[in-house]
Amino acid sequence: MHRLKLLLISLVAVLAAFPLCAQVEESDSLAIYRAMHQRDVARLDSLTRSLDSSQALHADLRQRLRDLAMLKDSLIAANDLYQKELRDKNVLMGNQVKALQEKEKLLAEKEELYRKALSTSDVDKAKLEGELKSKEMSIEAKSREIAYLQKDIDAKEVSLKSQREIYAHLLDEKEHYRQLVDSLQRRVNAVEIENIRKQEENKYLAQKAKDAEEKASVTLNKKKKVRPIQGIAMRFFRTPDWDIRLTPKTDEPGKYDKVIRNRNAGDIEFDFVTGASVMLWDLTDFFNGKQATDSASLLLPRFDQKFNYDLGIYVGFGGSNLFKNFYIGPSFRFVDFFYLTVGVNFCEYEMLIDGYTAGQHIDQNLTLDDITAKSWLVKPFVSLSIDLDFLSYIKK
C-alpha cells in the first residue's frame, strides 16, 4: 500500500504539469493550421491577381481587334477611292487620246488644203485660206482641250500618288497590327493555359483548405459525445511468466529438484490501450467558472484560455490480444484532449492451478502444462490517454 500511495502521488504530480504542456501543444497546432491557412489565402490572392492580369490582356486584345477592324474598313474605303481616281484618270486619258486623234486628223486636213492651195488659182486660194484659218482655229481649240486634259491627268496622277502612299501606309499599319494581334493571341493562349493550370491548382487548394477546416472542426469540436482515445494504462498486476527451474539437491549430489518460478513477478505493469470515452456530464463551467473550489483550482489551475472538462465512461482494449484484455471505468477529460481513467481490467492470464504456488517443488514427472491453466482475473488500473483526433491533427 505504501508503494501504491507513492505511485499515485507521482501520477498526480505528472498530471498537474500536463495542462501547460497541453496548452503549448494546442497553441502550436493552431499556429501551424493558421500558417497553412494564411499560405493558402496568399496563393489564392496570387491566382486572383493573375486572373485579373489575364482579363486585362483579353481586354487589350479585344481593343486591338477593334482597331484592326477599323483599319480594315479604312483600307477598303481607301482602295475604293483609289480605284475611282484610277477610273477617272483612264477616262481623261481616253478623252486625251481621242482629242489627239482629232487634232492629227485636222492637221492632215489642213496640210491637204495647203497643198490644194498651192496648186489652184488665186480665186480658189482665197477660199482655201478661209478653210485653212478655220482648220487652224479648230486645231488650236483641240490643243487647248488637250492641254486642259493633260492638267486634269497630272492632277489625277498627283491624287493617285497620294492615294498610293496612304494605301501603302495603311498596308504597313495593317501588317503591324496583324503581327501585334498574333503576339497578343499567343500571349493570351499561354495565359489561358496557365489560368487553367492555376484554376485546377486553386480547386486543389480550396479542397485541401476545406479538408483542413473540416479536420480542425472535428478536432476542435469540444462538445463531441464519443471520442476515440489512446494512451498508457498502469494496472496493478503483472502478467505471469511461469517457468520450472532445476535446483541441485543438497543431500543427493547429481540430482535436481523442479521448482516453480515466475520470471515476471511484481505488482505493477504498463499496457498500451486503445478505446473510446463517452461523455456523461460536462464539467467545463464548473472548472472554468467562478464557483470552482479551491481544491480543484489547486489540482487543475485555470488559464486565460477556456479549456473543457467532462466526466464519462471509458471502454478499451490493451495488449496484443485485444479480445482477452478489456478495460472499463469512469474517465475524466481535462484541458480538452487528455483523459484520466481509473477502473478495472478484465484479462485472461495463465495461472497456476490450485495446490501450486511460486517457489514450490513439484514432482519430476510434471510439466508446465500440468500445473497451469487459463484464467480470467479482474484487477484495478489507472490510465492516461489523449484524443486520437487531436493526434492526427498534430500530424497534419
C-alpha positions in Angstrom: 0.0 0.0 0.0 2.9 2.4 0.7 4.2 1.8 -2.8 0.8 2.3 -4.3 0.5 5.7 -2.5 3.9 6.8 -3.8 2.8 5.9 -7.4 -0.5 7.8 -7.0 1.4 10.9 -5.7 3.8 10.7 -8.7 0.9 10.4 -11.1 -0.9 13.4 -9.6 2.4 15.4 -9.9 2.7 14.5 -13.6 -0.9 15.3 -14.3 -0.5 18.7 -12.7 2.2 19.5 -15.2 0.1 18.3 -18.2 -2.3 21.3 -18.6 0.5 23.7 -19.5 2.0 21.2 -22.0 -1.4 20.7 -23.5 -1.9 24.4 -23.9 1.5 24.7 -25.6 0.8 21.7 -27.9 -2.7 23.0 -28.8 -1.3 26.5 -29.4 1.4 25.2 -31.6 -1.1 23.1 -33.6 -3.4 26.0 -34.1 -0.5 28.2 -35.1 0.5 25.6 -37.7 -3.1 25.5 -39.0 -3.3 29.3 -39.2 0.0 29.4 -41.1 -1.2 26.8 -43.6 -4.5 28.8 -43.9 -2.6 32.0 -44.5 -0.4 30.4 -47.1 -3.4 29.1 -49.0 -5.0 32.5 -48.8 -1.8 34.1 -50.2 -1.8 31.6 -53.1 -5.5 32.3 -53.8 -4.7 36.0 -53.8 -1.9 35.4 -56.3 -4.2 33.4 -58.5 -6.8 36.2 -58.4 -4.2 38.8 -59.4 -3.1 36.5 -62.3 -6.7 36.1 -63.4 -7.1 39.9 -63.3 -4.0 40.3 -65.4 -5.2 37.9 -68.0 -8.6 39.7 -68.1 -6.8 42.9 -68.8 -4.8 41.2 -71.5 -8.0 40.0 -73.0 -9.5 43.5 -73.0 -6.3 44.8 -74.7 -6.6 42.1 -77.3 -10.3 42.9 -78.0 -9.3 46.6 -78.4 -6.6 45.7 -80.8 -9.0 43.6 -82.8 -11.5 46.5 -82.9 -8.7 48.8 -84.2 -7.7 46.2 -86.8 -11.4 46.0 -88.0 -11.5 49.8 -88.3 -8.2 49.7 -90.2 -9.7 47.1 -92.5 -12.6 49.4 -93.2 -10.2 52.3 -93.8 -8.3 50.1 -96.3 -11.4 49.2 -98.1 -12.5 52.8 -98.3 -9.1 53.9 -99.5 -9.0 51.2 -102.1 -12.4 52.2 -103.4 -11.3 55.9 -103.7 -8.1 54.8 -105.4 -10.0 52.7 -107.9 -12.4 55.6 -108.6 -9.5 58.0 -109.1 -7.8 55.5 -111.4 -11.0 55.1 -113.5 -11.3 58.9 -113.8 -7.7 59.1 -114.9 -8.3 56.4 -117.5 -11.4 58.3 -118.8 -9.4 61.5 -119.0 -6.5 59.7 -120.8 -9.1 58.2 -123.3 -10.5 61.6 -123.9 -7.0 63.0 -124.4 -6.1 60.2 -126.9 -9.4 60.9 -128.8 -8.6 64.7 -128.9 -5.1 64.0 -130.1 -6.5 61.8 -132.9 -9.0 64.5 -133.9 -6.1 67.1 -133.8 -4.0 64.8 -136.1 -7.0 64.5 -138.4 -7.4 68.3 -138.5 -3.7 68.7 -139.2 -3.9 66.2 -142.0 -6.9 68.1 -143.5 -5.0 71.4 -143.1 -2.0 70.0 -145.0 -4.3 68.7 -147.7 -5.9 72.1 -148.1 -2.5 73.8 -148.1 -1.3 71.6 -150.9 -4.5 72.3 -152.8 -4.0 76.0 -152.3 -0.5 75.8 -153.8 -1.8 74.2 -157.0 -5.0 76.2 -157.6 -5.8 79.7 -158.8 -5.9 82.9 -156.9 -9.7 82.8 -156.5 -9.6 79.3 -155.1 -6.7 80.3 -152.9 -8.8 82.8 -151.0 -11.4 80.1 -150.4 -8.8 77.6 -149.3 -7.2 80.2 -147.0 -10.5 80.7 -145.2 -10.8 77.0 -144.7 -7.2 76.8 -143.5 -7.9 79.5 -140.9 -10.9 77.6 -139.8 -8.9 74.4 -139.5 -6.1 76.2 -137.6 -8.7 77.6 -135.1 -10.1 74.1 -134.7 -6.6 72.8 -134.2 -5.9 75.5 -131.6 -9.1 74.6 -129.8 -8.1 70.9 -129.8 -4.6 71.9 -128.5 -6.2 73.9 -125.6 -8.6 70.9 -124.9 -5.6 68.6 -124.9 -3.7 70.9 -122.5 -6.7 71.1 -120.1 -7.0 67.3 -120.3 -3.2 67.0 -119.5 -3.7 69.3 -116.5 -6.5 67.1 -115.2 -4.4 64.0 -115.9 -1.5 65.5 -113.9 -3.8 66.4 -111.0 -5.2 62.9 -111.1 -1.7 61.5 -111.1 -0.8 63.6 -108.0 -4.0 62.4 -106.3 -3.3 58.8 -107.2 0.3 59.1 -105.9 -1.1 60.4 -102.6 -3.7 57.6 -102.5 -0.9 55.0 -103.2 1.1 56.4 -100.3 -1.9 56.3 -98.0 -2.8 52.8 -99.1 0.9 51.7 -98.6 0.9 53.3 -95.2 -2.4 51.5 -94.3 -1.0 48.2 -95.5 2.1 48.7 -93.3 -0.1 49.6 -90.4 -2.3 46.5 -91.1 0.8 44.2 -91.1 2.0 45.8 -87.8 -1.4 45.2 -86.2 -1.6 41.7 -87.5 1.8 40.9 -86.0 0.7 42.6 -82.8 -2.5 40.6 -82.7 -0.6 37.4 -83.3 1.7 38.2 -80.5 -1.2 39.0 -78.2 -3.0 35.9 -79.2 0.0 33.8 -78.3 0.2 35.5 -75.0 -3.5 35.0 -74.4 -3.2 31.3 -75.3 -0.3 31.0 -72.9 -2.2 32.9 -70.2 -5.3 30.8 -70.7 -3.2 27.6 -70.3 -1.7 29.0 -67.2 -5.1 30.0 -65.9 -6.4 26.5 -66.5 -3.5 25.1 -64.6 -3.9 27.6 -61.8 -7.7 27.0 -61.6 -7.0 23.3 -61.2 -4.4 24.2 -58.5 -7.0 26.6 -57.0 -9.6 23.8 -56.8 -7.0 21.5 -55.2 -6.0 24.2 -52.7 -9.7 25.0 -52.0 -10.4 21.3 -51.4 -7.3 21.0 -49.3 -8.3 24.1 -47.2 -11.8 22.7 -46.9 -10.5 19.3 -45.7 -8.2 21.1 -43.2 -11.1 23.1 -41.9 -13.3 20.1 -41.6 -10.4 18.2 -39.8 -9.9 21.2 -37.5 -13.6 21.4 -36.9 -13.8 17.7 -36.0 -10.7 18.0 -33.8 -11.8 21.2 -32.0 -15.4 20.1 -31.5 -15.0 20.1 -27.8 -18.6 19.0 -27.2 -18.5 15.7 -29.1 -20.1 13.0 -27.1 -17.9 10.0 -28.2 -14.2 10.3 -28.7 -11.6 7.7 -29.6 -8.6 7.9 -27.3 -5.3 6.1 -26.9 -2.8 6.0 -24.1 -0.9 4.1 -21.4 -2.5 2.1 -18.6 -0.9 1.2 -15.3 -2.5 -2.0 -13.9 -1.7 -3.4 -10.5 -0.9 -6.9 -11.6 1.9 -8.3 -13.8 1.3 -10.9 -16.4 2.9 -14.1 -15.0 5.7 -15.8 -16.9 5.9 -19.3 -15.4 9.0 -21.5 -15.6 10.3 -24.6 -14.0 13.8 -24.3 -12.6 16.1 -27.2 -11.9 17.7 -26.8 -8.5 20.5 -29.2 -7.3 19.7 -31.3 -4.2 22.0 -30.7 -1.3 21.7 -34.2 0.1 21.9 -36.0 -3.2 24.7 -34.9 -5.4 23.9 -35.1 -9.2 20.2 -34.9 -8.7 17.9 -31.9 -9.1 14.5 -30.7 -7.8 11.9 -29.0 -10.0 10.9 -25.5 -8.6 8.1 -23.3 -9.9 9.3 -19.8 -10.8 7.6 -16.7 -12.0 10.0 -14.7 -14.2 7.7 -11.7 -14.3 6.9 -11.3 -10.7 5.8 -7.9 -9.4 2.8 -5.6 -8.6 2.7 -3.0 -11.5 2.6 -3.4 -15.3 2.1 -0.9 -18.0 0.0 -1.6 -21.1 -0.8 0.3 -24.3 -4.5 0.8 -24.5 -7.0 2.0 -27.2 -10.6 2.7 -26.6 -13.4 5.3 -26.5 -14.8 7.6 -23.9 -18.5 8.6 -23.8 -19.2 11.9 -22.2 -21.9 11.7 -19.4 -21.5 15.1 -17.6 -20.0 18.3 -18.9 -17.9 19.9 -16.2 -16.5 22.8 -18.2 -18.4 25.6 -16.4 -17.5 24.1 -13.1 -13.8 24.2 -13.6 -13.7 27.5 -15.5 -16.4 29.4 -13.7 -16.1 31.5 -10.6 -17.7 28.7 -8.4 -14.6 26.5 -8.9 -13.5 25.2 -5.5 -10.0 25.9 -4.1 -9.1 22.2 -4.1 -10.0 21.9 -7.8 -8.1 25.1 -8.6 -5.0 23.7 -6.9 -5.2 20.4 -8.8 -6.2 21.9 -12.2 -5.5 25.7 -12.2 -7.5 27.9 -14.6 -5.8 29.6 -17.5 -6.6 32.6 -19.7 -7.9 30.2 -22.4 -11.1 28.3 -21.6 -10.5 24.5 -21.5 -13.1 21.8 -21.5 -13.7 19.2 -18.8 -16.1 16.3 -18.6 -16.8 13.1 -16.8 -17.6 9.9 -18.8 -17.3 6.2 -19.1 -14.3 4.6 -20.8 -14.2 1.2 -22.6 -11.0 0.0 -24.2 -8.6 -2.8 -25.1 -5.0 -3.4 -24.5 -2.0 -5.6 -25.4 -1.6 -7.7 -28.5 -4.7 -9.9 -27.9 -7.5 -7.3 -27.9 -10.3 -9.8 -27.2 -8.7 -11.1 -24.0 -7.7 -7.8 -22.4 -10.6 -5.3 -21.6 -10.5 -2.0 -19.6 -13.6 -0.2 -18.3 -14.1 2.6 -15.8 -15.0 6.3 -15.4 -12.9 8.8 -17.3 -12.2 12.4 -16.6 -11.3 14.7 -19.6 -9.2 17.8 -18.8 -7.6 20.6 -20.9 -9.6 19.5 -23.9 -7.7 16.4 -25.1 -6.4 14.4 -22.1 -8.2 11.7 -20.2 -7.6 10.2 -16.8 -9.3 6.8 -16.2 -9.5 4.7 -13.1 -11.3 1.4 -13.4 -10.9 -2.4 -13.6 -9.1 -4.6 -16.1 -10.6 -7.9 -17.3 -7.8 -10.0 -18.7 -7.1 -13.7 -19.3 -3.8 -14.9 -17.7 -2.0 -18.2 -17.5 -2.2 -19.1 -13.8 -1.1 -21.9 -11.5 -3.9 -24.4 -10.7 -5.0 -24.9 -7.1 -2.4 -26.6 -5.0 0.6 -24.9 -6.6 2.4 -21.7 -5.8 5.6 -19.9 -6.9 8.7 -21.4 -5.3 7.1 -24.8 -4.7 8.9 -28.1 -5.5 7.0 -30.4 -7.8 7.3 -34.0 -8.9 9.9 -34.9 -11.5 7.2 -36.1 -14.0 5.2 -32.8 -14.0 5.4 -30.1 -16.7 4.1 -26.5 -17.0 1.0 -27.7 -18.9 0.2 -30.0 -16.0 0.3 -27.2 -13.4 -1.1 -24.1 -15.3 -4.4 -23.2 -16.8 -6.1 -20.1 -18.4 -8.0 -17.9 -16.0 -9.8 -14.5 -16.1 -8.8 -12.0 -13.4 -10.2 -8.6 -12.5 -7.5 -6.1 -11.5 -7.6 -2.3 -10.9 -5.8 0.1 -13.3 -5.1 3.8 -13.9 -4.6 5.2 -17.4 -3.7 8.5 -19.1 -4.8 8.9 -22.7 -5.1 11.5 -25.4 -7.7 12.2 -28.1 -6.8 10.3 -31.4 -8.4 13.1 -33.5 -6.0 15.6 -31.8 -3.1 13.3 -32.5 -4.0 13.0 -36.2 -4.5 16.8 -36.4 -1.0 17.4 -34.9 0.5 15.2 -37.7 -1.2 17.3 -40.3 
